[in-house]
Amino acid sequence: MEQFKIKQDQYWKTIIDTMAEALMVVDSKGLIISVNRSMLRLTGFKETELVGKPCDVLNCDRCFIKKSQSSNRFCALFEKKRLKTRCTMKKKDGRPIYVFKNATVLKNREGKIIGGVETFTDLSEAMARERVISNLRHELSAKDGFQSMIGMSPGMKQVFELIESMATSDAPVIIYGESGTGKELVANAIHNLSDRRKNPFVKVNCAALNESLLESELIGHVKGAFTGAFRTRIG
């Protein structure tokens, strides 16, 4: 039986060490009692440099150690019972690591909390891609953007010129286009470039109004023009 248990423990150790996600187990005081190989690769620490140390050695910005009434250290995870969040840790050399942390408490058969298990998914590559995409968007906006619209074709340049022309006029403007072509962006651009840009830009969902209400909203009405018109309204 004892030999079977040893073999079983070896299987579990092998399974844990082949996990792609970094894994760490802490006791009820927040001391690290076990880590897998992925955790060592992620942080750059050796196993002997982590096991037996408080979990705040990793400097996770979403985790902290507290003092209990009995002056024993314990991980704040044990108050929340479960934690799923993005966080930043530090490697052994001080460089930041961006990870997704999934932590939960461990309980014995009596329901008493005896520790916690935490897994960490490396988000460094994803964060790097997000920064690249953000920078590209910023460059596109700076170089080719016109009032939140991007386009370099002759047709789009003509639209931009027309918007600038309409912005200087006090005449009503009707914007035509298929759904999703950016009519609201054009309306915003005309407003932002006009002398009225300091005034509110009021959006009205015409599809939600019937014909008479739409006419009243856009054109206005005088007092007594129809039932319920108790006062003159400017469109």
N, C-alpha and C positions, 0 to 999 in steps of 0.2 A: 504493500500500500504506500509506504514511504517512497519507494522507488518510482511508483506511478506518479506521485505528487511532484517529485523532482522533475520527471519528464514533462509533466503538464506545465510546470513553471517555465521550463525551457521553451516550450511551444509558445507560451504567452509572450515571453521575452523576444522571441524571434518575430512574432506577429507585430509587436509594438515597434520593434526596430526597423521593420520593413515599411512602416507607414510613411506616406509622403508628407503628412502634416506633422509639425512639431508637437510633442506631447510632454506635459509636466504634471507631476502629482505632488501635492503638498499635504502636510499634516494639519491638524486643527490649530496649530500655532502659526501657520503660514510658512513653515520650513519645508524646503524642497526635499523630497525623499526619493524621487525617481524622475529621470528624463530619458527620452529616446534619442537615437542617433540624429534624427532630423532636427531635434532641438539643439544639439551640439553644433551641427552644420549651420543652422540659422543664426545662432548667437556668437559662435566662435569660441565659446568656453569649452573647457574640458569637463568631464563628468565630475571629477573631484573638486572642481571650482564652483559647482552648483549644488550638488547634493550636500545637505546639512546647512545650507545658507538660507536666509530669509528670501522670500520670492521678490522682495523689492530690490534685490541685487540687479534685476533686469531693467529697473527704472521705467516700468510701464506707466504711461500717463493716465491710465484709467484704473489703476490699482493702487491701493495703499494699505499699510499695516497700521492697526490700531492697538490700543492697550485696553484690555478687559479690566473689570473691577478687581480681579485678583492679580492684576499687574502682569498677566501673561500676554504675550504677543499673539495676535490672531489676525487672519486675513479678512478684510472687509467683505470679501465674497460671501462669507458665512452669514452676513446680514441679509444679502439680496437673494441668496440660494442659487441664482443662475444669472449669467451675464453673457450677452452677445453684443460685441461692439468692435469698431475699428479702434486701434490704438497704436501708439508709437513706443517701441522699446529701444534699448541701446545694446549694440554689440559689445563684445569685450574691449574692442579698440575705441569705443565711444561713438561710432557711427550710428545713426538712427536706422531702425528697421520698422517698416510699415506693415502691420499684420491685422488680420481679423481674428479676434479672440473669442473662443467659445468655452465658457467655464461653468462648471456645475459642482455642487457639493457631493461628497460621498457620505453615506450613512451605513451604520451597522444594522444588524437584524432588529435591534431594539429601537431603531429610528434615530439614534444619536449621531450627530455629525462627527465624523472622524477625520475628515480631510476634504480635499477638492481635487478635481482633475480638470486640466486646461489644455486645449489644443490651439495651435496658432497656424494660420494660413498666411504665407508670405505674400504681401500685396505690393512689394517693391516694383516689380515689372509693370503691374497694372497702374500704379501711381505714376511711374515714369511715362507710360503711354498717355495718361490723362494730362500730364503737364505738356507733352508734345502737342496733343490735340488742342489744348487751351492756347498754347503759343501760336499755333497755326491759325486758329480762329481769330486771335488778336491781330495777327499780321494781315489776314484777309480783310478784317474790318478796317484796319488802318489804311491799307493800300487801295482796296477796291470797294469799300463800303460806302453807302450813301444812305444816311438815316436808317440804319439797321438792314438795308437791302444790299445784296451783293450781286454784281453783274458787270461784265465788260463788253457784251455784245452790242452792236450798233442799235438794236432795238431797245435794250435796257438803257443805253445812254440817252436815247431819244425820250424815254419815259422820265428819266431824271431831269432832263431839261424842261419837259412839260410840267413836272411837279414844281420846279423853281419858278416857272412862269405863272402857274396858277396861284402860288403862295402870295404873290404880290397883288392879286386881284380880290375884290370884295364880292365878286359874282358867285352864285351857287355853282357847285361842281358835282357832277354825277360820275361815279367811277364804275365802269363795267368790267366784268371778268368772270371766268368760271370759278367755282368753289375751290379755295386753296391757292389761288394765284397771287394773293397778297394785297387785296383791295384795302384791308384795314391798315396795312403798313403804309400804303400810299396816302390814305387819309391822315394818318399820324404825321407823315412827312410834311404834307401841305400845312398842317396846323403848326408843327414845330418851326417851319421856315417863315411863317407869316407873322404879321405884327400882333396877332392874337395869341401868340404862344404862351404868354403869361396868364392867360385865362384858362379855365378848365376845358378839357377835351371830353365832351359828353358823347358816349356811345349809346345808340338806340338799336335794339334788335328788331328790325322791321318785320321779320318773319313772325314775330310773336304778336303783332298788332293787326287788327282788321283794317279795312280800307278807310273807314271814317276816322278811326283813332290815329292812323298813320298820317292822314291829311292834317289832323289837328296838331299832331306832334311836330310835323315838318313845316307846315305853312302857318299854323295858328288859327285863331278864330276870334270873333267879336262876341260880346255878351249877348245872349239870346239867340245865337245862330242856330242852336238845336237844343233839344231837351237836355238839361243838365249843364248847359253853358252859362254858369252864373256870373262869370267875369270874362273880360277880354284876356286872351292869352297870345303872347307873341311867339311865333314859331322859331 
